[in-house]
Amino acid sequence: MVNWPQVSVDTEKEWSLCFVCGQKNPIGLKLNFTWDGKTVSTEFTPDKLYQGWSGMVHGGIIGCVLDEAMSYAALFSGVNTVTAKMQARFKRPAQIGEPLVITAWLTKKTRRLVEAKAEVSLKDGTPIADSTATMFILSQRKEWPKDNG
């Protein structure tokens, strides 16, 4: 992270096409995250379009929703971020058609970095995967996007 490239990231455009939360992405997951003041959460029931091995959700999709949830925890806390480092642990395969619960929260926030944790579980609490991430703060959030759809 010492040599972070100087790139311009427009944090106000194209929310509607985000693969995970964009409501206008025809191949996206279209997830909606809620915030209780500390934790973000959403539910997702993957269908066969998101499988790896037959009947099982692709691990990349699980990793993707973990990353997005942690990003949303940062967004709701007032900062725009990009993931600098992420580590995921898979505990059990998720089956196609099983409703999943995704939650995330911040564990540390400094001037330049945010650390977060996320979990994917079944509705009965059975763990599927968890993750930690360090995210680089791009900017303070000016306002919540009016519409990601």
Buried (B, 14 or more C-beta within 10 A) or exposed (E): EEEEEEEEEEBEEEBBBBBBBBBBBEEBBBBEBEBEEEBBBBEBEBEEEBBBEEEBBBBEBBBBBBBBBBBBBBBBBEBBBBBEEBEBEBEEBBBBEBEBBBBBBBBEBEEEBBBBBBBBBBEEEEEBBBBBBBBBBBEEBEEEBEEBE
